[in-house]
Amino acid sequence: MGYAPLCRNLFLMEFFDLASLISRLVSEIEEVLGVRVFLPKGLKVEIVSGCPFARGRYDPLRRIITLCDNRWCRKTFIHEFFHATSYLLVGL
């Protein structure tokens, strides 16, 4: 087993499913930034092991946020979430 960031462990303990996590992030971002958040239809989140990339990534064509096993934390998820909600990707 590898090192898991403390913020990841504390963050995951609050949630039993990713749907509630996404819903909470949408409301927090809208409240804090004062902007509407529009999720791409069919957005999926997967957690995989053995990633060739650092902590996470967003695939706009497949509409999937991929998080690396023990290397991602709340900041990583929010970063990839912003990619998914980017106005530059509307219509893909």
C-alpha positions in Angstrom: 0.0 0.0 0.0 1.2 3.5 -0.8 0.9 6.8 0.9 -2.6 8.3 1.0 -2.9 12.1 1.6 -4.6 12.8 4.9 -7.1 15.2 3.2 -8.2 12.4 0.9 -8.9 10.1 3.8 -10.8 12.7 5.8 -12.7 13.7 2.7 -13.8 10.2 1.8 -15.0 9.4 5.3 -17.8 11.9 4.8 -19.2 10.2 1.7 -20.6 6.8 0.9 -21.1 7.5 -2.8 -19.7 9.8 -5.4 -23.1 11.2 -6.4 -23.5 12.9 -3.0 -19.9 14.2 -3.3 -20.6 15.7 -6.8 -23.8 17.3 -5.5 -22.0 18.8 -2.5 -19.2 20.2 -4.7 -21.7 21.8 -7.1 -23.5 23.6 -4.2 -20.2 24.7 -2.5 -18.7 26.0 -5.8 -21.9 27.9 -6.6 -22.1 29.4 -3.1 -18.4 30.4 -2.8 -17.8 31.6 -6.4 -21.3 32.9 -7.1 -21.5 31.2 -10.4 -23.8 28.5 -11.8 -22.2 25.1 -12.4 -23.4 23.1 -15.3 -22.2 19.5 -15.3 -21.8 17.6 -18.6 -24.5 15.0 -19.1 -23.4 11.6 -18.1 -20.4 12.7 -16.0 -18.7 9.7 -14.4 -16.0 9.4 -11.8 -13.7 6.4 -11.5 -11.0 5.6 -9.0 -8.3 3.4 -10.5 -4.9 2.0 -9.4 -1.7 1.9 -11.3 -2.2 5.2 -13.1 0.4 6.5 -15.5 -0.4 10.1 -14.5 0.0 12.0 -11.3 -3.2 12.3 -9.3 -6.1 12.7 -11.7 -7.4 13.7 -15.1 -10.5 14.5 -17.0 -11.4 13.0 -20.4 -13.8 15.5 -22.1 -14.7 13.1 -24.9 -15.8 10.2 -22.5 -16.9 12.7 -19.7 -14.9 10.8 -17.1 -13.0 12.1 -14.1 -10.3 9.6 -13.3 -8.6 9.7 -9.8 -5.5 7.7 -9.0 -5.9 5.2 -6.2 -4.1 6.6 -3.1 -2.6 9.7 -4.7 -5.6 12.0 -5.1 -7.1 14.4 -2.5 -10.0 16.9 -2.4 -7.9 19.5 -4.2 -7.3 17.0 -7.1 -11.0 16.2 -7.3 -12.0 19.9 -7.4 -9.3 20.6 -10.0 -10.6 17.9 -12.3 -14.2 18.9 -11.5 -13.4 22.4 -12.9 -12.1 20.9 -16.1 -15.4 19.0 -16.4 -17.5 22.1 -15.9 -15.4 24.3 -18.1 -17.4 26.5 -20.5 -14.6 25.8 -23.1 -15.7 22.2 -23.3 -19.4 22.9 -23.8 -20.7 20.9 -26.8 -18.1 18.2 -26.8 
